[in-house]
Amino acid sequence: MPDSTPQITPPQITPDVVAAHGLSEEEYARVLHALGREPNMVELGIFSVMWSEHCSYKSSKLHLMKLPTKAPWVICGPGENAGVIDIGDGQAAIFKMESHNHPSYIEPYQGAATGVGGILRDVFTMGARPVANMNALRFGRPDHPKMKHLVQGVVAGIGGYGNCVGVPTVGGETNFHQAYDGNILVNAMTVGVADTNKIFYCAATGLGNPIVYVGSKTGRDGIHGATMASADFDEKSEEKRPTVQVGDPFTEKLLIEACLELMATDAIVAIQDMGAAGLTSSSVEMASKGGAGIRLNMNAVPCREEGMTPYEMMLSESQERMLMVLKPGKEPMAEAIFRKWELDFAVIGEVTDTGHMVLEFDGEVVCDIPLDPLADDAPLYDRPHVATPRPAPLANVPASADIAADLVTLIGCPDLASRKWIWEQYDSQVGADTIQKSGGDAALVRVHGSGKALAITTDCTPRYCYADPFEGGKQAVAETYRNICAVGATPLAITNCLNFANPQRPEIMGQIVGCLEGMGEACRALDYPIVSGNVSLYNESKATGGGSAILPTPAIGGVGLTTDWTKNATIAFKAEGDAIWLVGGAGTHLGQSLWLRELHGREEGPPPPVDLKQERANGFAVRQWIEQGKATAVHDLSDGGLLVGLAEMAMAGDLGATLDVTLDAATAFGEDQGRYLVTTAPGVVLEGAERIGTVGGDSLAGVKVSALRAENERFFREWMEGSLDVSDISGN
């Protein structure tokens, strides 16, 4: 065993050096206690990234442990690279959502691109072939001087990486609010399919088993990326550009194929991608999960730059890299596969039984850290939190002077405008299994070679979460449930990306606790467990021209299953004479509605409450009608309420509708939850639903469908062409 005392003379570790690594005085005291001595710079850097919020979840873990994570169909819940659920026939769906917020604000193209690359690796690391990408994007005001550049860069980065790697991007969501002026959110989700008997985990076992590095070489990009992602922005955010990784989707495609080829053999004991904190997190997680130790020879790490130090190698977040533990003697076969795919392959260490991470460089020990303090015994905080006061009831509710004019205004506002400009930059058809893509309630992707399909959606309504975190957390989960039911699939499980501001502020920690409690209640009531996720904190900015804290944004990614993909529903009106049915009752709730905000400039009142029992019952009924062939079109009701939902169905089908109900502001634009619009052929009756109209003609509520479409498609087209007067667009 190497000498336990590193043989290099460390530079002096001053309080400023400790602070620059994101560690508090108390945390540094814990480092000294764990080591029984002063760390050197390599060791300090390793503690810094492993104890960052991004890697340790030290402010949220206590509350995350309260969430429901189990069900008979859950194969693997939180704790691995991604969640795994059984979808029958010896197959599993593997999926996760993660953030790349700070990098995308600093360098939007590479930040978004490497966010896609990272989440792809989380999924194929476990043995799945990725079949679909999704995203959830939040931007600031369209008239903010940086926002057009940020939107263009992020969308190009998502498309550039996903299109090149050959995985379809099939949906997502994009919203605008001034709270994101100084800190945009870029959340990426990937879903893959694997055989249940070929799922791979990260626990390193087997004394003496070789540890191998595969993929791209290590560079100096992304050093301290995890630490940067665990701090808020200031005026010097642009100086953090070197912390943003640089991606190569073509190398990622080779890495996917090489890993899946090796996974078809019996060579792999454990595998982990090098994501946040790079080689540090992957090696620590593998060893700690396996209850083992690890020894690495840093001279063997493939580097693309001269003179890289162990500190740089361990903290680099260069992309397209993996770490594996192989069975002894399998190295030549594995190397042949990776060399065939023109990828680096190097044996860089071995599994030990010391319980320590030991790094050697130029024949000397440069790091010797016990693993428990890095992982299982990392700091864990029960931060003080203050519950968000419940908003006062909405008072002085204005009447609508002109329902038709209000509809035109809403359908053209940034939050409801057509995202066609975005999704046309994404290849949604590669793989030839996409059944439904962007523009509907949920994407639908066929499980290749079968009659099954996976329904996938991302949802969250941050303005609800800000007004009432508990109800907002419930609603975020319920809306994914509703969207999956609306295409005819059974909701099975969710992943999440929990985006919040500084948890050291009690009011922000209160938002985190409230949203998680609401999410947990919804998951339990809907039998809809959480199997994976990510926490992104410190999303606020003190930069000039930026806002402060983002709105609490617990983005939810839902996955469901249909066993017969031919029995699915879309939102488009299908035929003249079809009956229109409303499920869930008339609209009554205008608090926190888009109508109140966009027409009257008011963000007030409580959000609409979520009746989870009714949500479940209505979802079941809608799935039954689709299964029985009764429904010709289905659309859930959310932002904008009834009339916006009808307009979206009309534009999708290029057909108008005649309504049999009287509309006022609440019935037209109320955002009451648990509701759907369903159309049927004439003569079909839906028990428990209210017939409200008939499909036909070329108008809706007195407005031509063509005029609605023109207004709906105007915002993005004119904004990107530069012909839009953004001073009239609030984005609030």
VENVENZI-V26854 format. One record per residue. N is the residue number from 1. RES is the residue in one small letter. SS is DSSP state (h for helix, s for strand, l for the rest). OMEGA is omega in degrees with one decimal (* if undefined). Layout:
n: {N | N}
res: {RES | RES}
ss: {SS | SS}
omega: {OMEGA | OMEGA}
This chain:
n: {1 | 2 | 3 | 4 | 5 | 6 | 7 | 8 | 9 | 10 | 11 | 12 | 13 | 14 | 15 | 16 | 17 | 18 | 19 | 20 | 21 | 22 | 23 | 24 | 25 | 26 | 27 | 28 | 29 | 30 | 31 | 32 | 33 | 34 | 35 | 36 | 37 | 38 | 39 | 40 | 41 | 42 | 43 | 44 | 45 | 46 | 47 | 48 | 49 | 50 | 51 | 52 | 53 | 54 | 55 | 56 | 57 | 58 | 59 | 60 | 61 | 62 | 63 | 64 | 65 | 66 | 67 | 68 | 69 | 70 | 71 | 72 | 73 | 74 | 75 | 76 | 77 | 78 | 79 | 80 | 81 | 82 | 83 | 84 | 85 | 86 | 87 | 88 | 89 | 90 | 91 | 92 | 93 | 94 | 95 | 96 | 97 | 98 | 99 | 100 | 101 | 102 | 103 | 104 | 105 | 106 | 107 | 108 | 109 | 110 | 111 | 112 | 113 | 114 | 115 | 116 | 117 | 118 | 119 | 120 | 121 | 122 | 123 | 124 | 125 | 126 | 127 | 128 | 129 | 130 | 131 | 132 | 133 | 134 | 135 | 136 | 137 | 138 | 139 | 140 | 141 | 142 | 143 | 144 | 145 | 146 | 147 | 148 | 149 | 150 | 151 | 152 | 153 | 154 | 155 | 156 | 157 | 158 | 159 | 160 | 161 | 162 | 163 | 164 | 165 | 166 | 167 | 168 | 169 | 170 | 171 | 172 | 173 | 174 | 175 | 176 | 177 | 178 | 179 | 180 | 181 | 182 | 183 | 184 | 185 | 186 | 187 | 188 | 189 | 190 | 191 | 192 | 193 | 194 | 195 | 196 | 197 | 198 | 199 | 200 | 201 | 202 | 203 | 204 | 205 | 206 | 207 | 208 | 209 | 210 | 211 | 212 | 213 | 214 | 215 | 216 | 217 | 218 | 219 | 220 | 221 | 222 | 223 | 224 | 225 | 226 | 227 | 228 | 229 | 230 | 231 | 232 | 233 | 234 | 235 | 236 | 237 | 238 | 239 | 240 | 241 | 242 | 243 | 244 | 245 | 246 | 247 | 248 | 249 | 250 | 251 | 252 | 253 | 254 | 255 | 256 | 257 | 258 | 259 | 260 | 261 | 262 | 263 | 264 | 265 | 266 | 267 | 268 | 269 | 270 | 271 | 272 | 273 | 274 | 275 | 276 | 277 | 278 | 279 | 280 | 281 | 282 | 283 | 284 | 285 | 286 | 287 | 288 | 289 | 290 | 291 | 292 | 293 | 294 | 295 | 296 | 297 | 298 | 299 | 300 | 301 | 302 | 303 | 304 | 305 | 306 | 307 | 308 | 309 | 310 | 311 | 312 | 313 | 314 | 315 | 316 | 317 | 318 | 319 | 320 | 321 | 322 | 323 | 324 | 325 | 326 | 327 | 328 | 329 | 330 | 331 | 332 | 333 | 334 | 335 | 336 | 337 | 338 | 339 | 340 | 341 | 342 | 343 | 344 | 345 | 346 | 347 | 348 | 349 | 350 | 351 | 352 | 353 | 354 | 355 | 356 | 357 | 358 | 359 | 360 | 361 | 362 | 363 | 364 | 365 | 366 | 367 | 368 | 369 | 370 | 371 | 372 | 373 | 374 | 375 | 376 | 377 | 378 | 379 | 380 | 381 | 382 | 383 | 384 | 385 | 386 | 387 | 388 | 389 | 390 | 391 | 392 | 393 | 394 | 395 | 396 | 397 | 398 | 399 | 400 | 401 | 402 | 403 | 404 | 405 | 406 | 407 | 408 | 409 | 410 | 411 | 412 | 413 | 414 | 415 | 416 | 417 | 418 | 419 | 420 | 421 | 422 | 423 | 424 | 425 | 426 | 427 | 428 | 429 | 430 | 431 | 432 | 433 | 434 | 435 | 436 | 437 | 438 | 439 | 440 | 441 | 442 | 443 | 444 | 445 | 446 | 447 | 448 | 449 | 450 | 451 | 452 | 453 | 454 | 455 | 456 | 457 | 458 | 459 | 460 | 461 | 462 | 463 | 464 | 465 | 466 | 467 | 468 | 469 | 470 | 471 | 472 | 473 | 474 | 475 | 476 | 477 | 478 | 479 | 480 | 481 | 482 | 483 | 484 | 485 | 486 | 487 | 488 | 489 | 490 | 491 | 492 | 493 | 494 | 495 | 496 | 497 | 498 | 499 | 500 | 501 | 502 | 503 | 504 | 505 | 506 | 507 | 508 | 509 | 510 | 511 | 512 | 513 | 514 | 515 | 516 | 517 | 518 | 519 | 520 | 521 | 522 | 523 | 524 | 525 | 526 | 527 | 528 | 529 | 530 | 531 | 532 | 533 | 534 | 535 | 536 | 537 | 538 | 539 | 540 | 541 | 542 | 543 | 544 | 545 | 546 | 547 | 548 | 549 | 550 | 551 | 552 | 553 | 554 | 555 | 556 | 557 | 558 | 559 | 560 | 561 | 562 | 563 | 564 | 565 | 566 | 567 | 568 | 569 | 570 | 571 | 572 | 573 | 574 | 575 | 576 | 577 | 578 | 579 | 580 | 581 | 582 | 583 | 584 | 585 | 586 | 587 | 588 | 589 | 590 | 591 | 592 | 593 | 594 | 595 | 596 | 597 | 598 | 599 | 600 | 601 | 602 | 603 | 604 | 605 | 606 | 607 | 608 | 609 | 610 | 611 | 612 | 613 | 614 | 615 | 616 | 617 | 618 | 619 | 620 | 621 | 622 | 623 | 624 | 625 | 626 | 627 | 628 | 629 | 630 | 631 | 632 | 633 | 634 | 635 | 636 | 637 | 638 | 639 | 640 | 641 | 642 | 643 | 644 | 645 | 646 | 647 | 648 | 649 | 650 | 651 | 652 | 653 | 654 | 655 | 656 | 657 | 658 | 659 | 660 | 661 | 662 | 663 | 664 | 665 | 666 | 667 | 668 | 669 | 670 | 671 | 672 | 673 | 674 | 675 | 676 | 677 | 678 | 679 | 680 | 681 | 682 | 683 | 684 | 685 | 686 | 687 | 688 | 689 | 690 | 691 | 692 | 693 | 694 | 695 | 696 | 697 | 698 | 699 | 700 | 701 | 702 | 703 | 704 | 705 | 706 | 707 | 708 | 709 | 710 | 711 | 712 | 713 | 714 | 715 | 716 | 717 | 718 | 719 | 720 | 721 | 722 | 723 | 724 | 725 | 726 | 727 | 728 | 729 | 730 | 731 | 732}
res: {m | p | d | s | t | p | q | i | t | p | p | q | i | t | p | d | v | v | a | a | h | g | l | s | e | e | e | y | a | r | v | l | h | a | l | g | r | e | p | n | m | v | e | l | g | i | f | s | v | m | w | s | e | h | c | s | y | k | s | s | k | l | h | l | m | k | l | p | t | k | a | p | w | v | i | c | g | p | g | e | n | a | g | v | i | d | i | g | d | g | q | a | a | i | f | k | m | e | s | h | n | h | p | s | y | i | e | p | y | q | g | a | a | t | g | v | g | g | i | l | r | d | v | f | t | m | g | a | r | p | v | a | n | m | n | a | l | r | f | g | r | p | d | h | p | k | m | k | h | l | v | q | g | v | v | a | g | i | g | g | y | g | n | c | v | g | v | p | t | v | g | g | e | t | n | f | h | q | a | y | d | g | n | i | l | v | n | a | m | t | v | g | v | a | d | t | n | k | i | f | y | c | a | a | t | g | l | g | n | p | i | v | y | v | g | s | k | t | g | r | d | g | i | h | g | a | t | m | a | s | a | d | f | d | e | k | s | e | e | k | r | p | t | v | q | v | g | d | p | f | t | e | k | l | l | i | e | a | c | l | e | l | m | a | t | d | a | i | v | a | i | q | d | m | g | a | a | g | l | t | s | s | s | v | e | m | a | s | k | g | g | a | g | i | r | l | n | m | n | a | v | p | c | r | e | e | g | m | t | p | y | e | m | m | l | s | e | s | q | e | r | m | l | m | v | l | k | p | g | k | e | p | m | a | e | a | i | f | r | k | w | e | l | d | f | a | v | i | g | e | v | t | d | t | g | h | m | v | l | e | f | d | g | e | v | v | c | d | i | p | l | d | p | l | a | d | d | a | p | l | y | d | r | p | h | v | a | t | p | r | p | a | p | l | a | n | v | p | a | s | a | d | i | a | a | d | l | v | t | l | i | g | c | p | d | l | a | s | r | k | w | i | w | e | q | y | d | s | q | v | g | a | d | t | i | q | k | s | g | g | d | a | a | l | v | r | v | h | g | s | g | k | a | l | a | i | t | t | d | c | t | p | r | y | c | y | a | d | p | f | e | g | g | k | q | a | v | a | e | t | y | r | n | i | c | a | v | g | a | t | p | l | a | i | t | n | c | l | n | f | a | n | p | q | r | p | e | i | m | g | q | i | v | g | c | l | e | g | m | g | e | a | c | r | a | l | d | y | p | i | v | s | g | n | v | s | l | y | n | e | s | k | a | t | g | g | g | s | a | i | l | p | t | p | a | i | g | g | v | g | l | t | t | d | w | t | k | n | a | t | i | a | f | k | a | e | g | d | a | i | w | l | v | g | g | a | g | t | h | l | g | q | s | l | w | l | r | e | l | h | g | r | e | e | g | p | p | p | p | v | d | l | k | q | e | r | a | n | g | f | a | v | r | q | w | i | e | q | g | k | a | t | a | v | h | d | l | s | d | g | g | l | l | v | g | l | a | e | m | a | m | a | g | d | l | g | a | t | l | d | v | t | l | d | a | a | t | a | f | g | e | d | q | g | r | y | l | v | t | t | a | p | g | v | v | l | e | g | a | e | r | i | g | t | v | g | g | d | s | l | a | g | v | k | v | s | a | l | r | a | e | n | e | r | f | f | r | e | w | m | e | g | s | l | d | v | s | d | i | s | g | n}
ss: {l | l | l | l | l | l | l | l | l | l | l | l | l | l | h | h | h | h | h | h | l | l | l | l | h | h | h | h | h | h | h | h | h | h | h | l | l | l | l | l | h | h | h | h | h | h | h | h | h | h | l | l | h | h | h | h | l | l | l | l | h | h | h | h | l | l | l | l | l | l | l | l | l | s | s | s | l | l | l | l | l | l | s | s | s | s | s | s | l | l | s | s | s | s | s | s | s | s | s | l | h | h | h | h | h | h | l | h | h | h | h | h | h | h | h | h | h | h | h | h | h | h | h | h | l | l | l | l | s | s | s | s | s | s | s | s | s | s | s | l | l | l | l | l | l | l | h | h | h | h | h | h | h | h | h | h | h | h | h | h | h | h | h | h | h | l | l | l | s | s | s | s | s | s | s | s | l | h | h | h | l | l | l | l | s | s | s | s | s | s | s | s | s | s | s | l | l | l | l | l | l | l | l | l | l | l | l | l | l | s | s | s | s | s | s | l | l | s | l | l | l | l | l | l | h | h | h | h | l | l | l | l | s | l | l | l | h | h | h | h | h | h | h | l | l | l | l | l | h | h | h | h | h | h | h | h | h | h | h | h | h | h | h | l | l | l | l | s | s | s | s | s | s | l | l | l | l | h | h | h | h | h | h | h | h | h | h | h | h | l | l | l | s | s | s | s | s | h | h | h | l | l | s | l | l | l | l | l | l | h | h | h | h | h | h | l | l | l | l | l | s | s | s | s | s | s | l | l | l | l | h | h | h | h | h | h | h | h | h | h | l | l | l | s | s | s | s | s | s | s | s | s | l | l | l | s | s | s | s | s | s | l | l | s | s | s | s | s | s | s | h | h | h | h | l | l | l | l | l | l | l | l | l | l | l | l | l | l | l | l | l | l | l | l | l | l | l | l | l | l | l | l | h | h | h | h | h | h | h | h | h | l | l | l | l | l | l | l | l | h | h | h | h | l | l | l | l | l | l | l | l | l | l | s | s | s | l | l | l | l | l | l | s | s | s | s | l | l | l | l | l | l | s | s | s | s | s | s | s | l | l | h | h | h | h | h | h | l | h | h | h | h | h | h | h | h | h | h | h | h | h | h | h | h | h | h | l | l | l | s | s | s | s | s | s | s | s | s | s | l | l | l | l | l | l | h | h | h | h | h | h | h | h | h | h | h | h | h | h | h | h | h | h | h | h | h | l | l | s | s | s | s | s | s | s | s | l | l | l | s | s | l | l | l | l | l | l | l | s | l | l | l | s | s | s | s | s | s | s | s | s | s | l | l | l | l | l | l | l | l | l | l | l | l | l | l | l | l | s | s | s | s | s | l | l | l | l | l | l | l | l | l | l | h | h | h | h | h | h | h | l | l | l | l | l | l | l | l | l | l | l | h | h | h | h | h | h | h | h | h | h | h | h | h | h | h | h | l | l | l | s | s | s | s | s | s | l | l | l | l | h | h | h | h | h | h | h | h | h | h | h | h | h | l | l | l | s | s | s | l | l | l | l | l | h | h | h | h | h | l | l | l | l | l | l | s | s | s | s | s | l | l | l | l | l | l | l | l | l | s | s | s | s | s | s | l | l | l | s | s | l | l | s | s | h | h | h | h | h | h | h | h | h | h | h | h | h | h | h | h | h | l | l | l | l | h | h | h | l | l | l | l}
omega: {179.6 | 173.4 | -174.6 | 178.5 | 179.4 | -171.2 | 176.2 | 178.7 | -176.0 | 169.7 | -178.4 | 177.4 | -178.2 | 175.0 | 178.8 | 177.9 | 178.2 | -179.1 | 179.2 | 177.6 | 174.1 | -179.9 | 175.9 | 177.4 | -179.6 | 179.8 | 177.1 | 175.8 | 177.0 | 176.3 | 179.9 | 179.9 | -178.4 | -177.1 | -173.9 | -178.5 | 176.0 | 177.2 | 165.7 | -174.4 | 177.7 | -178.2 | 178.2 | 178.6 | -179.9 | 175.7 | -177.6 | -176.3 | -178.9 | 178.1 | 175.3 | 176.3 | -173.9 | -177.4 | -171.9 | -175.4 | -170.6 | 179.3 | -173.5 | -170.5 | -179.1 | -177.7 | 176.6 | -177.9 | 179.9 | -175.0 | 177.5 | -174.0 | -172.6 | 173.4 | -179.6 | -177.3 | 178.6 | 177.8 | -179.5 | 177.2 | -176.1 | 178.0 | 175.6 | -179.2 | -178.8 | 177.1 | -176.1 | 175.8 | 179.5 | 177.0 | 174.7 | 176.4 | 179.2 | -178.6 | 179.4 | 169.1 | -178.5 | -173.4 | 178.9 | 173.4 | 178.8 | -178.9 | 166.3 | -170.5 | -177.1 | 178.5 | -176.7 | 175.0 | -178.1 | -177.3 | -166.2 | -177.3 | -176.8 | 178.0 | 179.7 | -178.8 | -177.8 | 170.4 | 176.2 | -179.3 | -178.9 | -178.0 | 172.7 | -179.1 | 177.4 | -176.3 | -177.3 | 172.3 | -176.4 | 175.4 | -176.9 | 167.6 | 179.2 | -178.8 | -178.4 | 171.0 | 173.2 | 174.4 | 175.9 | -170.8 | 174.9 | -179.9 | 178.3 | -178.2 | 177.1 | -179.7 | 173.9 | -173.2 | -179.0 | -163.3 | 179.9 | 177.1 | -178.8 | 179.5 | -179.1 | -177.8 | -179.0 | -179.1 | 178.2 | 179.6 | 178.0 | 179.8 | -178.0 | -178.9 | -177.1 | -179.1 | -176.9 | -176.5 | 174.1 | 175.0 | -175.0 | 170.3 | -164.9 | 179.2 | 179.8 | 178.6 | 179.5 | 179.1 | -179.5 | 174.2 | -177.4 | 179.3 | -179.9 | -179.0 | -174.7 | -177.1 | 179.8 | 177.7 | 175.5 | -179.9 | -176.6 | -178.9 | 175.4 | 175.1 | 177.3 | 179.5 | 179.8 | 169.7 | -176.5 | 178.5 | 178.7 | 176.5 | -173.4 | -178.1 | -169.0 | -174.8 | 179.0 | 179.0 | 175.2 | -180.0 | 178.8 | 178.4 | -176.9 | 173.9 | -175.9 | 178.6 | 179.4 | 175.9 | -179.7 | 174.7 | 179.2 | 176.6 | -177.8 | 178.8 | 174.8 | 179.3 | -177.0 | 176.3 | -179.7 | 178.3 | 177.5 | -179.0 | -178.6 | 177.9 | 178.9 | -177.4 | 170.2 | -176.9 | -175.3 | -176.0 | -179.8 | 179.6 | -178.3 | -178.0 | 178.8 | 178.0 | 179.9 | -178.6 | 177.7 | -174.0 | 176.8 | -175.5 | 179.9 | 174.5 | 178.6 | 177.9 | 177.4 | -179.1 | 176.5 | -175.4 | 179.6 | -180.0 | -179.5 | 177.1 | 178.6 | 179.4 | 177.6 | 176.1 | 178.6 | -170.5 | -168.2 | 172.2 | -179.6 | -179.0 | -179.2 | 176.0 | 176.2 | 179.9 | 177.4 | -178.8 | 167.1 | -177.3 | 178.7 | -175.2 | -178.3 | -178.8 | 179.1 | -178.2 | 180.0 | -177.7 | -177.3 | 178.2 | -179.4 | -177.9 | -175.0 | 170.0 | -177.6 | 175.3 | -179.2 | 173.0 | -173.9 | 176.7 | -177.7 | -178.5 | 178.8 | -178.8 | 178.8 | 178.5 | -178.1 | 170.5 | 179.1 | -178.7 | 174.9 | 176.9 | -179.1 | 179.9 | -176.0 | -175.0 | 178.4 | 175.0 | 173.6 | -170.8 | 173.5 | 179.8 | 179.1 | 174.7 | -177.3 | 165.0 | -178.7 | 170.8 | -179.9 | 178.5 | -179.1 | -175.7 | -178.7 | 179.2 | -179.3 | -179.7 | -179.8 | 179.2 | -176.6 | 176.3 | 177.4 | 179.4 | 175.2 | 179.7 | 176.6 | 176.9 | 178.7 | 169.9 | -173.9 | -179.9 | -179.1 | 174.7 | 178.5 | 177.4 | -174.0 | -173.2 | -179.2 | 165.1 | -179.5 | 178.4 | 177.2 | -179.7 | -177.4 | 175.3 | 179.9 | 173.3 | -178.8 | 178.2 | 174.0 | -174.8 | 170.6 | -172.4 | -177.0 | 179.5 | 179.8 | -172.2 | -172.4 | -178.6 | 176.2 | 179.9 | 178.9 | -172.4 | 167.4 | -173.5 | 174.6 | 178.4 | 179.8 | -179.2 | 176.3 | 178.4 | 178.1 | -177.8 | 177.1 | 176.4 | -179.0 | -178.7 | 176.8 | -179.6 | -178.5 | 173.4 | 176.1 | 178.6 | -176.4 | -176.7 | -177.5 | 179.2 | 177.6 | 179.1 | -179.9 | 178.4 | -177.7 | -173.7 | 178.8 | -177.1 | -175.1 | -176.9 | -179.2 | -179.3 | 177.9 | 176.2 | -178.2 | 179.2 | 179.3 | -169.3 | 175.6 | 175.6 | -179.3 | 172.3 | -177.9 | -172.4 | -179.4 | -175.1 | 173.1 | 179.6 | -179.0 | -179.6 | 173.3 | -178.1 | -177.8 | 177.5 | 177.5 | -178.9 | 177.3 | 172.5 | 178.8 | -176.1 | -178.4 | 170.8 | -166.8 | 175.7 | -178.6 | 175.6 | -177.0 | 172.6 | 176.3 | 173.0 | -172.6 | 178.6 | 171.1 | -175.9 | 169.3 | 175.1 | -172.2 | -179.3 | 174.3 | -177.3 | 178.7 | -179.0 | -178.4 | -175.0 | -178.3 | 179.9 | 178.6 | 176.7 | 175.9 | -175.0 | -179.8 | 177.4 | -175.9 | -179.0 | 175.4 | 177.6 | -178.0 | -178.9 | 178.3 | 176.5 | -175.0 | 175.9 | 175.6 | -178.1 | 176.6 | 178.9 | -176.3 | -174.7 | 178.7 | 164.3 | -179.4 | 171.4 | -170.1 | -176.0 | 179.9 | 179.1 | -171.1 | -176.0 | 177.9 | 172.2 | -173.8 | -179.6 | 176.8 | 177.0 | 175.2 | 176.1 | -179.8 | -178.3 | -178.6 | 179.7 | -179.9 | 177.8 | 177.3 | 177.2 | -178.9 | 179.6 | -179.9 | -179.5 | 179.2 | -177.3 | -176.2 | -178.7 | -164.5 | -168.8 | 175.8 | -174.8 | 177.9 | 177.8 | -174.6 | 176.2 | 177.9 | -177.6 | -178.7 | 176.4 | 174.1 | -173.0 | 171.9 | -177.8 | 178.7 | 179.4 | 179.4 | 176.5 | 175.7 | -178.5 | 170.1 | 167.7 | 175.3 | -171.4 | 175.8 | -177.8 | -177.5 | 172.6 | -178.3 | 177.0 | 177.0 | -174.8 | 165.5 | -178.9 | 176.8 | -173.3 | 179.1 | 177.9 | 179.4 | -179.6 | 172.3 | -175.6 | -171.2 | 167.5 | -173.3 | -171.7 | 172.8 | 176.6 | 176.5 | 178.5 | 178.1 | -177.7 | 176.1 | 178.6 | 175.2 | 173.8 | -177.1 | 178.1 | 178.8 | -165.1 | 179.6 | 177.2 | 179.9 | -178.8 | 174.9 | 178.4 | -179.3 | -178.3 | -173.1 | -177.8 | -173.7 | 175.4 | -176.0 | 171.3 | -169.9 | 174.0 | 176.6 | 173.3 | 178.2 | 178.2 | -179.2 | 175.2 | -171.9 | 177.1 | 178.4 | 178.3 | -178.4 | -178.3 | -179.4 | 177.5 | 179.2 | -179.2 | -179.3 | 178.6 | 178.4 | -180.0 | 177.2 | 179.8 | -177.9 | 179.6 | -178.7 | -174.5 | 175.0 | 174.9 | 178.6 | 176.5 | 175.7 | 178.4 | 179.6 | -178.8 | 176.5 | 174.8 | -170.3 | -171.8 | 174.9 | 177.5 | 177.5 | 179.1 | 178.9 | 176.7 | -179.4 | -179.9 | -180.0 | -177.7 | -177.2 | 177.4 | 177.3 | 179.9 | 172.3 | -176.5 | -179.3 | -177.3 | 176.5 | -175.8 | 164.5 | -175.5 | -175.7 | -178.8 | -178.5 | -168.5 | 176.4 | -174.2 | 176.2 | -171.7 | 174.7 | -172.6 | 178.2 | 163.9 | -179.9 | 172.7 | 178.9 | 172.0 | 178.9 | 177.9 | 177.3 | -178.7 | 176.5 | 179.8 | 178.0 | 178.1 | -179.8 | 176.0 | -175.4 | -179.6 | -176.2 | 176.4 | 175.8 | -179.6 | -177.0 | -177.1 | 173.5 | -179.9 | 176.9 | -179.5 | 177.3 | 177.5 | 178.8 | 178.3 | 176.3 | -179.1 | 179.9 | 179.3 | -178.9 | -177.0 | -173.1 | -169.3 | -175.7 | -178.4 | -176.4 | 178.2 | -177.5 | 176.2 | -178.9 | -177.1 | -178.6 | 173.7 | -174.0 | 178.0 | 178.5 | -178.1 | -174.2 | -173.9 | -177.4 | *}
